[in-house]
């Protein structure tokens, strides 16, 4: 097959069908909900872990909060 004049020839994929290019579901309802809940919980847990590790919280800046001891 040849494309438009001056363009490279187009080659159709060999051995592939339209069905092979689609994704099929393989996760059920309960499994899906558990994965979402664990994923959200995991990302929320990363924020306190990260701010605790570096000792600085950007959320405190606008309010002028500090939990460090003075002196």
N, C-alpha and C positions, 0 to 999 in steps of 0.2 A: 504494500500500500504506500502511496506517495501522497504527502500533504500538498499544500499550496506551493506555487512556483517560488523557488528560492529558499524554501524551508527544508529542514531535514525530514527524511521519511519517517512516518509513524509506524511503529511495530506493535501489533496487538500482543497482549500477554499470552504466553503459551501455556496451555494446560489449566488455566484458571477460568472459573465460571463466575457469574454474578453472585451466586449463592455462597461461594467460598470467600467472598470479600465482605460478608456481613458478620456481625457479632451476634451470638446467641446468648441469652441469659443462662447463667448456671448457678445463681445464688437465690435461695428462697427468701421468703418474707422475714422470718425470724432472724436468720443469718444476716440479712441486709441491715436490719434495725440494730442488731448487736454491733456490727462493724461500724456503723455511723456513730453510735453512742460512744464506743471505745475510742474512735478517732477524735471526736470532739473533746472528750475528757483528756485525751493525751495532749492535744494542742493547748488546752487551757492550762494543763500542768506544766508545760514548757515555759510559760511566761514567769510564774513565780520561781521556778528553778533557775532560769537565766538571770533574773534580777537579783536573786539571792547570791548567785555565784559571783556576779560583778560588784555587788554591794551598792547599786544605784538603781532607782526607779524613776523613769521619766514621768510617770503619772503623778508623782509628788511635786514636781516643779511648779505647775500653775497654782497650787494651793499653799505652797511654802511649807509643806510638811517635812519633818525630819524625825527619824526614830533613833538617831545617833545621840549618844550622851554628850553633853556640852562640858568642856573643861578638861 
